[in-house]
Amino acid sequence: MDDKNTTIVDDKEEIVDGEVLDTAGDPKGDEEEYEKVCFVCRRPESKTGKMITMQPNLHICPDCMQKTFDVMKNSGFDFDGAMNGKSNGMPDMSKMPNISMINLADLQNMVPKRQKVKKKKPQEETEKKAFDIKSIPAPHKIKAKLDDYVVGQEQAKKVISVAVYNHYKRVATNSMDDIEIEKSNILMIGPTGSGKTYLVKTLAKLLDVPLAITDATSLTEAGYIGDDIESVVSKLLAAADNDVEKAEKGIIFIDEIDKLAKKRNTNQRDVSGESVQQGLLKLLEGSEVEVPVGANSKNAMVPLETVNTKNILFICGGAFPDLEEIIKERLNQQASVGFQADLKDKYDKEKNLIRKVTVEDIKNFGMIPEFIGRLPILCTLDCMTKEMLVKILKEPKNAILKQYQKLLALDEVCLEFEDDALEAIADQALLKDTGARALRAIIEEFMLDIMYEIPKDDNIGKVTITRAYIEKTGGPIISMRGIPALEAGQ
């Protein structure tokens, strides 16, 4: 405050360098945009009515204040006698059982960091800013943008593009007539490294709608260690800058949903499996839930806000390991003898067997029928092939090779990869069986020496990665500025 020009206006505000602040240190206009929150019950002012301000940033709602008076009265405290106990009209504290004077200034240090909840806008203003149907991107435009970043998975990209397009239209026309459009939540199934999470992350960059990506593995039944189920909506509310209206039109992606499958052969309570599935039912269906603002648990001293999940689109994704074995078991139920018999190993070498998945297979995996019924759209992603891996290396806008080329370009060095080298990288990635995730691990390994040695010599102008270098039977081709190319080590 020593270096600032401070002018006291009255007891409730001051001017610091020309900016009007309230006593809590926040800009005065902040009160017009954000609500006050009760220190005791954590409800915002829009639900409780006019707040009673005890100290700056310390507010009590009328209900909590009345409950306090009721407790004091029931404990035998005589309000009339206390008010007449002294001549100055102050209560006689000697007549109050087990109650001593409280310094409200001490409470200021107990107030947690302020979590701001935006005030709800008037209905007329909300209607003016409603979605314009004509401005909604068509499915083919959404898919075209996804094609720039995601290789293959044509069916999955179509499903997500149509779902998001219908989500926008549903929000825009929700109250247009008597026909109410139901939301269509999505269940994405695909092996690890096939692009489930990356697909949704790319979608988040392309759309002007709040999108929260959360993990199902941290969720537990209420009352146990872990995040409450409502925390998935809390993350969406945070992505919408605590704006409830904006959050209620967003998208939530719950990853690792297969980890919520029912545990088999256990006598213990399944607090992180079937119980979480049952807790998610009301969120997927659409209901009003109270969620903590800025926290993962309702136990923290944070305000609560009511969010309606009716217009929130849920996308659930998971690898579902061993699901293919369940599919094979179902397909092999035909008679194993006779002229029409099928071989038991008929489907063992089929790569994209996951395409034949049915709701019954997911049920046998451990997902409860009520949960599956609230995810009507079933979308599968294909396994990575050698051709897809080669395209992933060089075609997307942020391809891994382009990232390394940019890094070396900053050192004025050109980096090139031979086609045989790309195929060798893809072959090694297939052996790791972790999808596209294996590519970066392989490239990081053989690029380590290059990234370390290149900055030593300013005369190096070009580096070409060969198949022999990938297979560790040779070295890269290094070209000096103005000198013919030489293989490393010559």
Secondary structure, 3 states (H helix, E strand, C coil): CCCCCEEECCCCEEEECCEEEECCCCECCHHHHEECEECCCCCEHHHHCCCEEEECCEEECHHHHHHHHHHHHHCCCCHHHHHCCCCCCCCCHHHCCCCCCCCHHHHHCCCCCCCCEECCCCHHHHHHCCCCHHHCCCHHHHHHHHHCCCCCCHHHHHHHHHHHHHHHHHHHCCCCCCCCCCCCCEEEECCCCCCHHHHHHHHHHHCCCCEEEEEHHHECCCCCCCECCCHHHHHHHHHCCCCHHHHCCCEEEEECHHHHCCCCCCCCCCCCCHHHHHHHHHHHHCCEEEEECCCCCCCCCCCEEEEEHHHCEEEEEECCCCHHHHHHHHHCCCCCCCCCCCCCCCCCCCCCHHHHCCHHHHHHHCCCHHHHHCCCEEEECCCCCHHHHHHHHHCCCCCHHHHHHHHHHCCCCEEEECHHHHHHHHHHHHHHCCCCHHHHHHHHHHHHHHHHHHHHCCCEEEEEECHHHHCCCCCCEEEECCCCCEECCC
